[in-house]
Amino acid sequence: MDIIENVKTTPVVESTSSNGTDVAHPTNKRTFIISAIFLLAAGVLVGAASKLFAGASAGSFDPNAINTGDTAWVMTSAALVMVMTPAVGFFYGGMVRSKNVVSVIKQSLLILALVSLQWVICGYSLVFGNDVGGVIGGFNFFGLASVGFAPNSTYAGTIPQLAFMIFQAMFAIITPALIIGSFAERIRFRSLVVFILLWSTLVYDPIAHWVWGSGGWLHNLGALDFAGGTVVHISAGFAGLAAALVIGPRLGYKKGSAVEANNVPFTLLGAALLWFGWFGFNAGSALAASPLALSAFVTTNTAAAASGLTWMLLSWAESKKPSALATATGAVCGLVAITPASGFVGPVASIAIGIIAGLVTYLMLLFRSRKTRIDDSLDVWAAHGMGGVVGALLTGVFAEKAINSLGNNGLLFGNPAQLGVQLLAVSVTVVYSFVMTLLILKVISWLGLGLRVSEKEEALGLDVAVHGEEGYRL
């Protein structure tokens, strides 16, 4: 029986009173009142607790220690990276079916709000707090205690630590937002909320500490990841693969068949905004308005261009038409691949990274869609997982200490050991993210929350079935 044909597409109408006005269902009214009381109590309790953190966002500091130009650049970069999360929503939203476009954009905004709070409460401390055995940060920055106007010389000595914190928050936010493309059109909303909180705390925060935290074990080994190829893209890409395996394919999914995009301009807009925001993502990671930031800016743009053209040419050769979607996706794959290398390589190397990553990610997409039954809806694994792997490994090939004195030379410049370090960092991140994501999803399932919507809800579309809002009214 065709489920879609047997599902009514008209939203349920609430009961009405004798005078024709809408009347909320009694159960909904009670739920609303209970929710309002709970939120009021939470607000009062948090307000009372704020006294314990009085002055935490200011504190004593030496104004002369702060470089206003560096601070302005990092704040601007944080805003650019913030735009990338709703841009992911548009990029993904244009590629799903029209009945799910609202849900995908909504999920990206949910993550923006949810992880923002998690980061302030404990995430920042778990990543950049006092090191505990090279594995995780301590709780000395819990609730941003002692994170104020004074710089933290360990991470960024010319800007307030509060600016460094909010810049890093945007990385923590966008990483789980990338994952939603792997289970688009079928995830249960309440399960998504729990998954995002658990994944951010148990997967993103430890990996970020290993690579970027002072004392992190991969950091101590000399792993190079300028702006998140390992921390952000590999972790998200392989988490997406695990999620696609556990949650299963969409209704009616067939190996080798692609779902037609509902709004190509949305995807192109999302890609353009991602390209724009990525300058903050990569160049902002210099944490100063410096020549290194400029170098990262140039390599970022160059790799994106090279990979976008690579995907366009491959799609042209395959289908006899230069696909706009392929060009946009290829540019994003180039941005992913240059991310770990952007502060360590030169412009010509970034062209090579863009071309190689473009080819690998395109082939991985074809492999996943044609040779497996894995329904990674929007190819998070191919674009971000494998794009991140290629970029991280090629960082170990093309890195130059002449470009960044805090980095190291790669294989091409006489240091083959760096490639080995990069391979170790990639391998550990792949395994940890994949296995932990499987475990988190299994726990959510065991708790009885349900990982995916019902068949009727999926057939109707999450826009109406879950959110009660339609993306288009034509």
C-alpha positions as CSV (number, residue, x, y, z in Angstrom):
1,M,0.0,0.0,0.0
2,D,1.3,3.4,-0.9
3,I,1.6,5.3,2.4
4,I,1.7,8.7,0.8
5,E,-1.6,8.2,-1.0
6,N,-3.3,7.3,2.3
7,V,-2.2,10.2,4.3
8,K,-4.4,13.3,4.5
9,T,-2.4,16.4,3.7
10,T,-4.8,18.9,5.4
11,P,-3.6,20.0,8.8
12,V,-5.9,19.1,11.7
13,V,-8.2,22.0,12.7
14,E,-8.7,22.8,16.3
15,S,-12.1,22.7,17.9
16,T,-14.2,25.9,17.8
17,S,-16.6,27.5,20.2
18,S,-20.2,28.4,19.5
19,N,-19.2,31.9,18.4
20,G,-16.7,30.5,15.9
21,T,-13.5,31.3,17.7
22,D,-10.7,28.8,18.1
23,V,-10.5,27.0,21.4
24,A,-7.2,25.3,22.5
25,H,-7.5,21.7,23.5
26,P,-7.6,21.4,27.4
27,T,-4.5,19.2,27.4
28,N,-2.5,21.7,25.4
29,K,-3.7,24.5,27.7
30,R,-2.5,22.6,30.8
31,T,0.8,21.8,29.1
32,F,1.3,25.4,28.2
33,I,0.6,26.6,31.8
34,I,3.0,23.9,33.2
35,S,5.7,24.9,30.7
36,A,5.3,28.6,31.5
37,I,5.6,27.9,35.3
38,F,8.7,25.7,34.7
39,L,10.4,28.4,32.6
40,L,9.6,31.1,35.1
41,A,11.1,29.0,37.9
42,A,14.1,28.3,35.8
43,G,14.6,32.0,35.0
44,V,14.3,32.9,38.7
45,L,16.8,30.2,39.8
46,V,19.3,31.2,37.1
47,G,18.9,34.8,38.0
48,A,19.6,34.1,41.6
49,A,22.6,32.0,40.7
50,S,24.0,34.8,38.6
51,K,25.2,36.5,41.8
52,L,27.7,33.7,42.1
53,F,29.2,34.7,38.8
54,A,29.1,38.5,39.4
55,G,31.8,40.2,37.3
56,A,32.7,37.0,35.4
57,S,32.2,38.7,32.1
58,A,34.3,41.7,33.0
59,G,36.9,41.2,35.7
60,S,40.1,43.3,36.2
61,F,42.2,43.8,33.0
62,D,44.9,46.0,31.5
63,P,43.3,47.9,28.6
64,N,46.8,48.3,27.1
65,A,47.0,44.5,26.7
66,I,44.1,44.5,24.2
67,N,44.6,45.2,20.5
68,T,41.4,46.8,19.3
69,G,42.1,45.8,15.7
70,D,42.5,42.2,16.6
71,T,39.4,42.3,18.8
72,A,37.3,43.8,16.0
73,W,38.5,41.2,13.5
74,V,37.7,38.3,15.8
75,M,34.3,39.7,16.7
76,T,33.6,40.2,13.0
77,S,34.8,36.7,12.3
78,A,32.5,35.3,15.0
79,A,29.6,37.0,13.3
80,L,30.6,35.6,9.9
81,V,30.8,32.0,11.3
82,M,27.4,32.5,13.0
83,V,25.8,33.2,9.6
84,M,27.1,29.9,8.4
85,T,24.8,27.9,10.6
86,P,21.5,29.2,9.1
87,A,23.4,29.1,5.8
88,V,23.7,25.3,6.3
89,G,19.9,25.3,6.8
90,F,19.4,27.0,3.4
91,F,22.0,24.8,1.7
92,Y,20.4,21.6,3.0
93,G,16.9,23.0,2.8
94,G,17.0,23.6,-0.9
95,M,18.0,19.9,-1.5
96,V,15.3,18.2,0.5
97,R,11.7,17.7,-0.7
98,S,9.4,20.8,-0.4
99,K,7.5,19.2,2.5
100,N,10.7,19.3,4.7
101,V,12.3,22.6,3.9
102,V,11.1,24.3,7.1
103,S,12.2,21.5,9.3
104,V,15.8,21.5,8.1
105,I,16.1,25.3,8.5
106,K,14.4,25.1,11.8
107,Q,16.8,22.4,13.0
108,S,19.8,24.7,12.2
109,L,18.3,27.5,14.2
110,L,17.5,25.1,17.1
111,I,21.2,24.1,17.2
112,L,22.3,27.7,17.1
113,A,20.3,28.4,20.3
114,L,20.9,25.1,22.0
115,V,24.7,24.8,21.7
116,S,25.0,28.5,22.5
117,L,23.8,27.8,26.0
118,Q,25.7,24.5,26.3
119,W,28.9,26.3,25.4
120,V,28.4,29.1,28.0
121,I,27.5,26.7,30.7
122,C,30.1,23.9,30.2
123,G,31.3,23.5,26.6
124,Y,33.9,26.2,26.7
125,S,35.3,24.9,29.9
126,L,35.5,21.3,28.7
127,V,37.5,22.4,25.7
128,F,39.7,25.2,26.9
129,G,39.6,24.7,30.7
130,N,42.6,23.4,32.7
131,D,43.8,20.2,31.1
132,V,42.8,16.8,32.7
133,G,45.2,14.1,31.4
134,G,45.3,15.4,27.9
135,V,41.7,14.2,27.4
136,I,39.3,16.9,28.5
137,G,39.3,20.4,30.0
138,G,38.3,21.0,33.6
139,F,35.4,23.0,35.0
140,N,37.4,26.1,36.0
141,F,35.5,28.1,33.3
142,F,32.1,26.7,34.2
143,G,29.4,29.3,33.5
144,L,32.2,31.4,32.0
145,A,33.7,32.0,35.5
146,S,36.9,34.1,35.1
147,V,36.2,34.5,31.3
148,G,36.2,38.3,31.0
149,F,37.9,41.2,29.4
150,A,41.4,40.1,30.2
151,P,43.2,38.1,27.5
152,N,44.1,34.5,28.0
153,S,47.7,34.4,26.9
154,T,47.6,30.6,26.3
155,Y,45.2,31.0,23.4
156,A,45.0,34.6,22.3
157,G,47.1,37.2,24.0
158,T,45.8,40.4,22.3
159,I,42.0,40.0,22.6
160,P,39.6,39.6,25.6
161,Q,39.1,36.0,26.5
162,L,35.4,36.7,26.1
163,A,36.0,37.4,22.4
164,F,37.9,34.2,22.0
165,M,35.1,32.3,23.7
166,I,32.3,33.6,21.5
167,F,34.4,33.0,18.3
168,Q,35.0,29.4,19.4
169,A,31.3,29.0,20.3
170,M,30.4,29.4,16.6
171,F,32.6,26.4,15.7
172,A,30.9,24.3,18.4
173,I,27.5,25.4,17.0
174,I,28.0,24.7,13.3
175,T,29.6,21.2,13.8
176,P,26.4,19.4,14.9
177,A,24.4,21.5,12.4
178,L,26.4,19.8,9.6
179,I,25.2,16.4,10.8
180,I,21.5,17.0,10.3
181,G,21.9,16.5,6.5
182,S,22.6,12.8,7.1
183,F,19.1,12.1,8.6
184,A,17.1,14.9,7.0
185,E,13.4,14.3,6.6
186,R,13.0,11.6,9.2
187,I,14.5,12.5,12.6
188,R,12.1,12.9,15.6
189,F,12.4,16.4,17.0
190,R,12.7,15.6,20.7
191,S,15.4,13.0,19.9
192,L,17.3,15.6,17.9
193,V,17.4,17.9,20.9
194,V,18.8,15.2,23.2
195,F,21.2,14.0,20.5
196,I,22.6,17.5,19.9
197,L,23.3,18.1,23.7
198,L,24.9,14.7,24.2
199,W,26.9,14.8,21.0
200,S,28.2,18.3,21.6
201,T,29.3,17.4,25.1
202,L,30.6,13.9,24.6
203,V,32.1,14.1,21.1
204,Y,32.8,17.6,20.0
205,D,34.2,18.9,23.3
206,P,36.7,16.1,23.8
207,I,38.0,16.1,20.2
208,A,38.3,19.9,20.3
209,H,40.3,19.7,23.5
210,W,42.6,17.0,22.1
211,V,43.5,19.1,19.1
212,W,43.2,22.7,20.3
213,G,43.3,22.6,24.0
214,S,46.5,23.4,25.9
215,G,47.6,20.0,27.1
216,G,45.4,18.1,24.6
217,W,47.2,14.9,23.6
218,L,47.0,15.4,19.8
219,H,48.0,19.1,20.3
220,N,51.1,17.9,22.2
221,L,51.9,15.5,19.4
222,G,51.9,18.4,16.9
223,A,48.7,17.7,15.0
224,L,47.9,20.6,12.6
225,D,44.3,21.8,12.3
226,F,44.2,25.5,11.7
227,A,40.4,26.0,11.7
228,G,38.6,22.7,12.2
229,G,39.1,20.2,9.4
230,T,39.6,17.4,12.0
231,V,37.6,18.9,14.9
232,V,34.6,20.1,12.9
233,H,34.4,18.3,9.5
234,I,35.7,14.9,10.1
235,S,33.9,14.5,13.4
236,A,30.6,15.7,11.8
237,G,31.0,13.7,8.7
238,F,31.6,10.4,10.3
239,A,28.9,11.1,12.9
240,G,26.6,11.6,10.0
241,L,27.6,8.3,8.5
242,A,26.8,6.5,11.9
243,A,23.5,8.3,12.1
244,A,22.5,7.3,8.6
245,L,23.2,3.7,9.4
246,V,21.3,3.7,12.7
247,I,18.3,5.7,11.7
248,G,17.9,4.0,8.3
249,P,16.9,5.1,4.9
250,R,13.9,7.4,4.0
251,L,10.6,5.9,2.9
252,G,10.9,4.9,-0.8
253,Y,14.7,5.3,-0.9
254,K,16.3,3.5,-3.8
255,K,20.0,2.9,-4.2
256,G,21.4,5.1,-7.0
257,S,18.4,7.4,-7.2
258,A,18.6,11.0,-6.0
259,V,15.8,13.0,-4.5
260,E,15.2,16.0,-6.7
261,A,16.0,19.3,-5.0
262,N,12.9,21.4,-4.2
263,N,14.6,24.8,-4.5
264,V,18.0,25.1,-6.2
265,P,18.3,28.8,-5.6
266,F,18.0,28.1,-1.8
267,T,21.0,25.8,-2.1
268,L,23.0,28.2,-4.2
269,L,22.2,31.0,-1.6
270,G,23.3,28.7,1.2
271,A,26.5,27.9,-0.6
272,A,27.3,31.6,-1.3
273,L,26.7,32.5,2.4
274,L,28.9,29.6,3.5
275,W,31.7,30.7,1.2
276,F,31.3,34.3,2.6
277,G,31.2,33.1,6.2
278,W,34.1,30.8,5.7
279,F,36.5,33.8,5.6
280,G,35.6,34.3,9.2
281,F,35.9,30.5,9.9
282,N,39.5,30.3,8.5
283,A,41.0,33.7,8.4
284,G,39.4,34.5,11.8
285,S,41.3,31.5,13.3
286,A,44.5,33.6,13.1
287,L,42.9,35.4,16.1
288,A,44.5,38.6,14.9
289,A,44.2,41.1,12.0
290,S,47.5,39.8,10.8
291,P,49.4,38.7,7.6
292,L,48.5,35.1,8.6
293,A,44.8,36.0,8.6
294,L,45.3,37.4,5.1
295,S,47.1,34.3,3.9
296,A,44.3,32.1,5.2
297,F,41.7,34.3,3.5
298,V,43.4,33.9,0.2
299,T,43.9,30.1,0.4
300,T,40.3,29.7,1.5
301,N,39.0,31.5,-1.6
302,T,41.4,29.7,-3.9
303,A,40.6,26.2,-2.8
304,A,36.9,26.8,-2.9
305,A,37.2,28.0,-6.5
306,A,39.3,25.1,-7.5
307,S,37.0,22.5,-6.0
308,G,33.9,24.2,-7.3
309,L,35.3,24.1,-10.9
310,T,36.4,20.5,-10.4
311,W,32.8,19.4,-9.4
312,M,31.4,21.4,-12.3
313,L,33.7,19.7,-14.8
314,L,33.0,16.2,-13.4
315,S,29.2,16.8,-13.5
316,W,29.6,18.1,-17.1
317,A,31.5,15.0,-18.1
318,E,29.1,12.7,-16.4
319,S,25.7,14.1,-17.4
320,K,26.6,16.4,-20.4
321,K,25.4,19.4,-18.3
322,P,27.4,21.6,-15.9
323,S,25.3,21.3,-12.8
324,A,24.7,24.3,-10.6
325,L,24.1,22.1,-7.6
326,A,27.4,20.3,-8.3
327,T,29.3,23.5,-8.6
328,A,27.9,24.8,-5.3
329,T,28.5,21.5,-3.5
330,G,32.1,21.3,-4.9
331,A,32.9,24.8,-3.6
332,V,31.8,23.7,-0.1
333,C,33.9,20.6,-0.4
334,G,36.9,22.8,-1.2
335,L,36.2,25.0,1.8
336,V,36.0,21.9,4.0
337,A,39.3,20.6,2.7
338,I,41.3,23.8,3.0
339,T,40.0,24.4,6.6
340,P,42.8,22.5,8.4
341,A,45.5,23.7,6.0
342,S,44.4,27.3,5.5
343,G,46.9,28.8,8.0
344,F,49.8,26.6,7.0
345,V,49.9,26.4,3.1
346,G,50.4,28.8,0.2
347,P,48.0,29.7,-2.6
348,V,49.4,27.3,-5.2
349,A,49.1,24.4,-2.6
350,S,45.5,25.4,-2.0
351,I,44.7,24.9,-5.7
352,A,46.1,21.4,-5.4
353,I,44.1,20.8,-2.3
354,G,40.9,22.1,-3.9
355,I,41.3,19.9,-7.0
356,I,42.2,16.7,-5.2
357,A,39.5,17.2,-2.6
358,G,37.0,17.9,-5.3
359,L,37.8,14.7,-7.1
360,V,37.8,12.5,-4.0
361,T,34.5,13.9,-2.6
362,Y,32.8,13.6,-5.9
363,L,33.9,9.9,-6.2
364,M,32.9,9.2,-2.6
365,L,29.4,10.6,-3.3
366,L,29.1,8.3,-6.3
367,F,30.3,5.4,-4.3
368,R,27.9,6.0,-1.4
369,S,24.9,6.5,-3.7
370,R,25.5,3.7,-6.2
371,K,27.4,1.0,-4.4
372,T,25.8,1.1,-0.9
373,R,22.3,1.3,0.5
374,I,23.3,4.0,3.0
375,D,20.9,6.9,2.9
376,D,23.1,9.7,3.9
377,S,20.5,12.1,2.7
378,L,22.6,15.1,1.8
379,D,26.0,13.4,1.7
380,V,27.5,14.7,4.9
381,W,30.0,11.9,5.0
382,A,31.3,12.4,1.4
383,A,31.5,16.2,1.6
384,H,32.5,16.9,5.2
385,G,33.9,13.6,6.4
386,M,36.0,12.7,3.4
387,G,36.7,16.3,2.5
388,G,38.0,16.8,6.0
389,V,40.1,13.7,5.7
390,V,41.7,14.8,2.5
391,G,42.4,18.3,3.8
392,A,43.9,17.1,7.1
393,L,46.2,14.6,5.3
394,L,47.3,17.1,2.7
395,T,48.1,19.6,5.4
396,G,50.8,17.1,6.4
397,V,52.1,17.3,2.8
398,F,51.9,21.0,2.0
399,A,52.4,22.7,5.3
400,E,55.2,25.3,5.5
401,K,56.7,26.6,8.6
402,A,57.7,29.7,6.6
403,I,54.0,30.6,6.4
404,N,53.2,29.9,10.1
405,S,56.0,29.7,12.6
406,L,53.7,28.0,15.1
407,G,53.1,25.2,12.6
408,N,55.5,22.7,11.0
409,N,56.8,21.7,7.6
410,G,55.0,18.9,5.8
411,L,56.2,16.0,3.6
412,L,56.9,18.2,0.6
413,F,59.2,20.4,2.7
414,G,61.3,17.8,4.3
415,N,59.2,16.5,7.2
416,P,57.5,13.2,6.4
417,A,56.7,12.7,10.1
418,Q,54.1,15.4,10.0
419,L,52.0,13.3,7.6
420,G,52.1,10.4,10.1
421,V,50.9,12.7,12.9
422,Q,48.0,13.9,10.6
423,L,47.1,10.3,9.8
424,L,47.0,9.5,13.5
425,A,44.7,12.5,14.3
426,V,42.4,11.6,11.4
427,S,42.2,8.0,12.4
428,V,41.4,8.7,16.1
429,T,38.8,11.3,15.2
430,V,37.1,9.0,12.7
431,V,36.9,6.1,15.1
432,Y,35.9,8.1,18.2
433,S,33.2,10.2,16.5
434,F,31.7,7.2,14.6
435,V,31.6,4.9,17.7
436,M,30.4,7.5,20.1
437,T,27.6,8.6,17.8
438,L,26.5,5.0,17.5
439,L,26.4,4.7,21.3
440,I,24.6,8.0,21.8
441,L,21.9,7.1,19.2
442,K,21.5,3.6,20.8
443,V,21.0,5.2,24.3
444,I,18.4,7.6,22.9
445,S,16.6,4.6,21.4
446,W,16.9,2.6,24.6
447,L,15.3,5.5,26.5
448,G,12.2,5.1,24.4
449,L,12.4,8.5,22.8
450,G,12.2,7.1,19.3
451,L,14.8,8.1,16.7
452,R,12.5,8.7,13.7
453,V,9.0,10.0,13.1
454,S,6.2,7.6,12.2
455,E,5.6,6.5,8.6
456,K,2.6,8.7,8.4
457,E,4.5,11.8,9.6
458,E,7.3,11.1,7.3
459,A,5.0,10.7,4.3
460,L,3.1,13.9,5.2
461,G,6.4,15.8,5.7
462,L,8.0,17.2,8.8
463,D,7.0,20.8,8.0
464,V,3.3,20.1,8.7
465,A,3.5,16.9,10.8
466,V,6.0,18.3,13.3
467,H,6.1,22.0,13.0
468,G,2.6,22.8,11.7
469,E,4.1,25.2,9.2
470,E,4.4,24.9,5.4
471,G,7.4,26.2,3.4
472,Y,5.4,27.1,0.3
473,R,1.8,28.2,-0.3
474,L,1.4,28.4,-4.0
